[in-house]
């Protein structure tokens, strides 16, 4: 099991999983979203952020930056945006393969990596400061896993079948909360998961000393359908990260 190390002993790798096949939106990883490929909306902030490793110095965030793919066109786009390529095997490129399995495969070929940051390009409004916060929690505060969340204020009810009665899951109907009086609940936003090697190899993206970075709702969308894509086109226009590259 990996023990907590100093920042100089760590190798934190940024990783995006980008298969060539997609059942809902074919070729979505390199489809143009408001002027650039969807994949680039993840790679741009991943390249730009820096962390404070101590009180006296800072350095660029990731020690290495990777896109794991099985597709030549995706590999070309990834290379053009500054990422190295990890070629996924057929077994981890299938629809039934899990993200954990794909990250495990990557780590098995890269023993130098002590922390992997899985960043999902299907959540395109990623900003460097949130990556920075998660990275520093791993390195400076000795967390084993850190992931992105957002806050929702939705009243949830149980699903029922064959005429059963639904029940409130997260509130008391007799004391229905007002929105302004209720802090809501934290849910995964899907943007990123920073996790130590041993947790991934044991089959988890979250565990042990686990922390989170909260993102505002306006940055949170996951692209799984054409409707999501249309919403994301407007969202990245106003809330996407453009860095030193200007705006659309």
C-alpha positions as a LaTeX table, in Angstrom:
\begin{tabular}{lrrr}
\hline
Residue & $x$ (\AA) & $y$ (\AA) & $z$ (\AA) \\
\hline
Unk1 & 0.00 & 0.00 & 0.00 \\
Unk2 & 1.25 & 3.46 & $-0.83$ \\
Unk3 & 1.99 & 5.70 & 2.11 \\
Unk4 & 1.55 & 9.44 & 1.99 \\
Unk5 & 4.65 & 10.98 & 0.41 \\
Unk6 & 6.03 & 14.47 & 0.06 \\
Unk7 & 5.18 & 16.41 & $-3.05$ \\
Unk8 & 8.62 & 15.78 & $-4.53$ \\
Unk9 & 8.05 & 12.02 & $-4.35$ \\
Unk10 & 4.67 & 12.11 & $-6.03$ \\
Unk11 & 3.87 & 11.69 & $-9.70$ \\
Unk12 & 0.39 & 13.04 & $-10.38$ \\
Unk13 & $-0.86$ & 12.12 & $-13.84$ \\
Unk14 & $-3.82$ & 13.77 & $-15.51$ \\
Unk15 & $-5.85$ & 11.27 & $-17.53$ \\
Unk16 & $-8.80$ & 11.60 & $-19.90$ \\
Unk17 & $-10.56$ & 8.47 & $-21.16$ \\
Unk18 & $-11.74$ & 8.94 & $-24.74$ \\
Unk19 & $-13.00$ & 5.92 & $-26.65$ \\
Unk20 & $-13.66$ & 6.08 & $-30.36$ \\
Unk21 & $-17.13$ & 4.59 & $-30.02$ \\
Unk22 & $-20.04$ & 6.24 & $-28.27$ \\
Unk23 & $-23.52$ & 4.77 & $-28.33$ \\
Unk24 & $-25.43$ & 8.05 & $-27.81$ \\
Unk25 & $-23.20$ & 10.61 & $-29.55$ \\
Unk26 & $-20.79$ & 9.03 & $-32.04$ \\
Unk27 & $-17.33$ & 10.65 & $-32.11$ \\
Unk28 & $-18.40$ & 13.11 & $-29.41$ \\
Unk29 & $-14.89$ & 13.38 & $-27.93$ \\
Unk30 & $-13.62$ & 15.23 & $-31.00$ \\
Unk31 & $-16.88$ & 16.85 & $-32.07$ \\
Unk32 & $-16.58$ & 20.63 & $-32.22$ \\
Unk33 & $-18.18$ & 22.39 & $-29.26$ \\
Unk34 & $-18.23$ & 26.18 & $-29.60$ \\
Unk35 & $-15.14$ & 26.26 & $-31.78$ \\
Unk36 & $-12.90$ & 23.52 & $-30.35$ \\
Unk37 & $-13.14$ & 19.74 & $-29.86$ \\
Unk38 & $-14.95$ & 18.57 & $-26.75$ \\
Unk39 & $-11.72$ & 16.91 & $-25.61$ \\
Unk40 & $-9.93$ & 20.27 & $-25.65$ \\
Unk41 & $-12.32$ & 21.71 & $-23.08$ \\
Unk42 & $-10.77$ & 19.24 & $-20.62$ \\
Unk43 & $-7.16$ & 19.46 & $-21.79$ \\
Unk44 & $-6.94$ & 23.26 & $-21.77$ \\
Unk45 & $-7.49$ & 23.73 & $-18.00$ \\
Unk46 & $-5.47$ & 20.59 & $-17.28$ \\
Unk47 & $-2.48$ & 22.22 & $-18.97$ \\
Unk48 & $-2.90$ & 25.64 & $-17.40$ \\
Unk49 & $-3.17$ & 25.20 & $-13.65$ \\
Unk50 & $-0.36$ & 25.39 & $-11.10$ \\
Unk51 & $-0.26$ & 24.27 & $-7.49$ \\
Unk52 & 1.40 & 25.56 & $-4.36$ \\
Unk53 & 3.52 & 22.68 & $-3.15$ \\
Unk54 & 4.94 & 24.66 & $-0.24$ \\
Unk55 & 5.09 & 28.22 & 1.03 \\
Unk56 & 8.05 & 28.99 & $-1.22$ \\
Unk57 & 7.36 & 27.55 & $-4.67$ \\
Unk58 & 4.75 & 26.43 & $-7.14$ \\
Unk59 & 4.87 & 24.29 & $-10.25$ \\
Unk60 & 2.70 & 23.20 & $-13.14$ \\
Unk61 & $-0.06$ & 20.93 & $-11.97$ \\
Unk62 & 0.31 & 17.55 & $-13.60$ \\
Unk63 & 3.61 & 15.71 & $-13.86$ \\
Unk64 & 2.25 & 14.08 & $-17.01$ \\
Unk65 & $-0.87$ & 14.53 & $-19.12$ \\
Unk66 & $-2.49$ & 11.63 & $-20.95$ \\
Unk67 & $-5.42$ & 10.72 & $-23.14$ \\
Unk68 & $-6.29$ & 7.03 & $-23.17$ \\
Unk69 & $-7.91$ & 6.08 & $-26.47$ \\
Unk70 & $-8.28$ & 3.42 & $-29.11$ \\
Unk71 & $-8.85$ & 5.87 & $-31.95$ \\
Unk72 & $-6.31$ & 7.50 & $-34.30$ \\
Unk73 & $-8.32$ & 10.69 & $-34.84$ \\
Unk74 & $-8.78$ & 11.22 & $-31.10$ \\
Unk75 & $-5.07$ & 10.59 & $-30.60$ \\
Unk76 & $-4.22$ & 13.26 & $-33.17$ \\
Unk77 & $-6.46$ & 15.85 & $-31.49$ \\
Unk78 & $-5.06$ & 14.94 & $-28.07$ \\
Unk79 & $-1.48$ & 15.33 & $-29.30$ \\
Unk80 & $-2.30$ & 18.68 & $-30.87$ \\
Unk81 & $-3.53$ & 19.86 & $-27.46$ \\
Unk82 & $-0.42$ & 18.73 & $-25.61$ \\
Unk83 & $-1.35$ & 15.30 & $-24.27$ \\
Unk84 & 0.60 & 12.05 & $-24.50$ \\
Unk85 & $-1.27$ & 9.03 & $-25.83$ \\
Unk86 & $-1.98$ & 5.79 & $-23.99$ \\
Unk87 & $-3.41$ & 3.16 & $-26.31$ \\
Unk88 & $-6.28$ & 1.30 & $-24.71$ \\
Unk89 & $-6.70$ & $-2.41$ & $-25.27$ \\
Unk90 & $-9.85$ & $-3.79$ & $-26.97$ \\
Unk91 & $-11.11$ & $-5.08$ & $-23.62$ \\
Unk92 & $-11.12$ & $-1.61$ & $-22.00$ \\
Unk93 & $-12.52$ & 0.08 & $-25.12$ \\
Unk94 & $-15.86$ & $-1.72$ & $-25.07$ \\
Unk95 & $-19.14$ & $-0.23$ & $-23.85$ \\
Unk96 & $-19.23$ & $-2.71$ & $-20.99$ \\
Unk97 & $-15.78$ & $-1.73$ & $-19.68$ \\
Unk98 & $-15.78$ & 0.51 & $-16.61$ \\
Unk99 & $-13.74$ & 3.64 & $-16.06$ \\
Unk100 & $-11.97$ & 1.94 & $-13.16$ \\
Unk101 & $-10.83$ & $-0.89$ & $-15.43$ \\
Unk102 & $-9.47$ & 1.59 & $-17.97$ \\
Unk103 & $-7.58$ & 3.53 & $-15.29$ \\
Unk104 & $-6.22$ & 0.28 & $-13.85$ \\
Unk105 & $-4.87$ & $-0.64$ & $-17.27$ \\
Unk106 & $-3.18$ & 2.75 & $-17.59$ \\
Unk107 & $-1.58$ & 2.44 & $-14.16$ \\
Unk108 & $-0.32$ & $-1.07$ & $-14.87$ \\
Unk109 & 1.84 & 0.40 & $-17.65$ \\
Unk110 & 2.92 & 3.43 & $-15.60$ \\
Unk111 & 4.33 & 2.34 & $-12.24$ \\
Unk112 & 5.78 & 5.83 & $-11.70$ \\
Unk113 & 2.29 & 7.29 & $-11.20$ \\
Unk114 & 1.31 & 7.59 & $-7.53$ \\
Unk115 & $-1.84$ & 9.68 & $-8.03$ \\
Unk116 & $-4.08$ & 9.71 & $-11.09$ \\
Unk117 & $-6.56$ & 12.48 & $-11.84$ \\
Unk118 & $-9.35$ & 11.15 & $-14.04$ \\
Unk119 & $-10.87$ & 14.16 & $-15.80$ \\
Unk120 & $-14.04$ & 13.64 & $-17.83$ \\
Unk121 & $-14.45$ & 15.71 & $-20.96$ \\
Unk122 & $-18.21$ & 15.06 & $-20.93$ \\
Unk123 & $-18.33$ & 17.78 & $-18.24$ \\
Unk124 & $-16.75$ & 20.54 & $-20.33$ \\
Unk125 & $-16.90$ & 23.50 & $-17.94$ \\
Unk126 & $-13.75$ & 22.67 & $-15.99$ \\
Unk127 & $-11.66$ & 25.51 & $-14.57$ \\
Unk128 & $-8.02$ & 25.28 & $-13.43$ \\
Unk129 & $-8.67$ & 26.53 & $-9.88$ \\
Unk130 & $-10.84$ & 23.51 & $-9.06$ \\
Unk131 & $-8.18$ & 21.12 & $-10.32$ \\
Unk132 & $-5.64$ & 23.06 & $-8.28$ \\
Unk133 & $-7.72$ & 22.74 & $-5.12$ \\
Unk134 & $-8.16$ & 18.98 & $-5.55$ \\
Unk135 & $-4.46$ & 18.47 & $-6.31$ \\
Unk136 & $-3.37$ & 20.41 & $-3.25$ \\
Unk137 & $-5.75$ & 18.42 & $-1.04$ \\
Unk138 & $-4.02$ & 15.23 & $-2.20$ \\
Unk139 & $-0.47$ & 16.55 & $-1.96$ \\
Unk140 & $-0.55$ & 18.99 & 0.96 \\
Unk141 & $-3.44$ & 17.71 & 3.07 \\
Unk142 & $-2.84$ & 13.97 & 2.67 \\
Unk143 & $-6.21$ & 12.97 & 1.24 \\
Unk144 & $-6.38$ & 9.62 & $-0.54$ \\
Unk145 & $-9.12$ & 10.67 & $-2.95$ \\
Unk146 & $-10.77$ & 13.95 & $-3.93$ \\
Unk147 & $-13.62$ & 14.40 & $-6.39$ \\
Unk148 & $-15.87$ & 17.14 & $-7.73$ \\
Unk149 & $-19.37$ & 17.74 & $-6.43$ \\
Unk150 & $-22.14$ & 20.26 & $-6.82$ \\
Unk151 & $-25.06$ & 21.21 & $-4.60$ \\
Unk152 & $-28.65$ & 20.38 & $-5.44$ \\
Unk153 & $-31.79$ & 21.44 & $-3.65$ \\
Unk154 & $-34.19$ & 18.79 & $-4.92$ \\
Unk155 & $-36.76$ & 16.94 & $-2.87$ \\
Unk156 & $-36.39$ & 13.25 & $-3.64$ \\
Unk157 & $-39.04$ & 10.52 & $-3.58$ \\
Unk158 & $-38.77$ & 6.74 & $-3.82$ \\
Unk159 & $-39.68$ & 4.95 & $-7.02$ \\
Unk160 & $-42.53$ & 2.46 & $-6.73$ \\
Unk161 & $-43.99$ & $-0.25$ & $-8.90$ \\
Unk162 & $-47.36$ & $-2.02$ & $-9.14$ \\
Unk163 & $-49.38$ & 0.51 & $-7.19$ \\
Unk164 & $-47.11$ & 0.99 & $-4.19$ \\
Unk165 & $-46.87$ & 4.24 & $-2.26$ \\
Unk166 & $-43.97$ & 6.59 & $-2.77$ \\
Unk167 & $-42.09$ & 7.95 & 0.25 \\
Unk168 & $-39.99$ & 11.04 & 0.81 \\
Unk169 & $-36.29$ & 10.20 & 0.87 \\
Unk170 & $-34.50$ & 13.33 & 2.01 \\
Unk171 & $-37.08$ & 15.43 & 3.86 \\
Unk172 & $-40.10$ & 15.24 & 6.13 \\
Unk173 & $-43.30$ & 16.17 & 4.22 \\
Unk174 & $-44.76$ & 17.45 & 7.50 \\
Unk175 & $-41.88$ & 19.91 & 7.73 \\
Unk176 & $-41.36$ & 20.72 & 4.08 \\
Unk177 & $-38.22$ & 22.88 & 3.89 \\
Unk178 & $-38.09$ & 26.22 & 2.16 \\
Unk179 & $-35.36$ & 26.39 & $-0.45$ \\
Unk180 & $-33.65$ & 29.34 & 1.22 \\
Unk181 & $-33.56$ & 27.52 & 4.58 \\
Unk182 & $-32.17$ & 24.22 & 3.31 \\
Unk183 & $-28.50$ & 23.72 & 2.36 \\
Unk184 & $-29.39$ & 20.94 & $-0.05$ \\
Unk185 & $-27.30$ & 17.86 & $-0.83$ \\
Unk186 & $-23.95$ & 17.24 & $-2.45$ \\
Unk187 & $-23.92$ & 15.09 & $-5.59$ \\
Unk188 & $-21.06$ & 14.09 & $-7.87$ \\
Unk189 & $-20.63$ & 16.57 & $-10.71$ \\
Unk190 & $-18.57$ & 14.20 & $-12.88$ \\
Unk191 & $-15.74$ & 16.63 & $-13.64$ \\
Unk192 & $-12.79$ & 14.88 & $-11.97$ \\
Unk193 & $-11.56$ & 12.23 & $-9.55$ \\
Unk194 & $-8.09$ & 12.51 & $-7.99$ \\
Unk195 & $-7.17$ & 9.17 & $-6.45$ \\
Unk196 & $-4.14$ & 7.32 & $-5.16$ \\
Unk197 & $-2.86$ & 4.33 & $-7.07$ \\
Unk198 & $-3.64$ & 1.69 & $-4.46$ \\
Unk199 & $-7.31$ & 2.69 & $-4.33$ \\
Unk200 & $-7.71$ & 2.38 & $-8.10$ \\
Unk201 & $-5.97$ & $-0.99$ & $-8.12$ \\
Unk202 & $-8.37$ & $-2.14$ & $-5.40$ \\
Unk203 & $-11.28$ & $-1.14$ & $-7.63$ \\
Unk204 & $-12.28$ & 2.28 & $-6.26$ \\
Unk205 & $-12.15$ & 5.92 & $-7.34$ \\
Unk206 & $-13.13$ & 7.12 & $-3.86$ \\
Unk207 & $-12.16$ & 5.83 & $-0.44$ \\
Unk208 & $-10.04$ & 6.07 & 2.70 \\
Unk209 & $-9.56$ & 9.75 & 3.57 \\
Unk210 & $-11.95$ & 11.15 & 1.00 \\
Unk211 & $-12.55$ & 14.82 & 0.20 \\
Unk212 & $-14.43$ & 16.90 & $-2.32$ \\
Unk213 & $-14.25$ & 20.17 & $-4.23$ \\
Unk214 & $-17.59$ & 21.90 & $-4.70$ \\
Unk215 & $-18.40$ & 23.46 & $-8.09$ \\
Unk216 & $-21.23$ & 25.92 & $-8.76$ \\
Unk217 & $-24.28$ & 24.65 & $-10.60$ \\
Unk218 & $-23.59$ & 26.76 & $-13.70$ \\
Unk219 & $-20.49$ & 24.68 & $-14.44$ \\
Unk220 & $-22.24$ & 21.36 & $-14.10$ \\
Unk221 & $-23.60$ & 19.45 & $-17.05$ \\
Unk222 & $-22.78$ & 15.96 & $-18.35$ \\
Unk223 & $-23.10$ & 15.43 & $-22.09$ \\
Unk224 & $-24.88$ & 12.16 & $-22.82$ \\
Unk225 & $-27.43$ & 13.21 & $-25.49$ \\
Unk226 & $-28.06$ & 15.71 & $-28.28$ \\
Unk227 & $-30.12$ & 17.78 & $-25.87$ \\
Unk228 & $-27.18$ & 17.88 & $-23.44$ \\
Unk229 & $-24.95$ & 18.96 & $-26.31$ \\
Unk230 & $-27.22$ & 21.87 & $-27.19$ \\
Unk231 & $-27.26$ & 22.98 & $-23.57$ \\
Unk232 & $-23.47$ & 22.66 & $-23.34$ \\
Unk233 & $-22.98$ & 24.90 & $-26.39$ \\
Unk234 & $-24.61$ & 27.75 & $-24.48$ \\
Unk235 & $-23.00$ & 26.83 & $-21.19$ \\
Unk236 & $-19.39$ & 26.86 & $-22.39$ \\
Unk237 & $-19.99$ & 30.14 & $-24.20$ \\
Unk238 & $-20.67$ & 31.87 & $-20.88$ \\
Unk239 & $-18.97$ & 29.63 & $-18.30$ \\
Unk240 & $-16.29$ & 27.69 & $-20.16$ \\
Unk241 & $-12.60$ & 28.16 & $-19.47$ \\
Unk242 & $-10.72$ & 30.07 & $-22.19$ \\
Unk243 & $-7.50$ & 30.87 & $-20.36$ \\
Unk244 & $-5.01$ & 32.81 & $-22.44$ \\
Unk245 & $-6.66$ & 31.73 & $-25.66$ \\
Unk246 & $-9.35$ & 34.39 & $-25.79$ \\
Unk247 & $-13.07$ & 33.87 & $-26.14$ \\
Unk248 & $-15.19$ & 32.50 & $-28.93$ \\
\hline
\end{tabular}
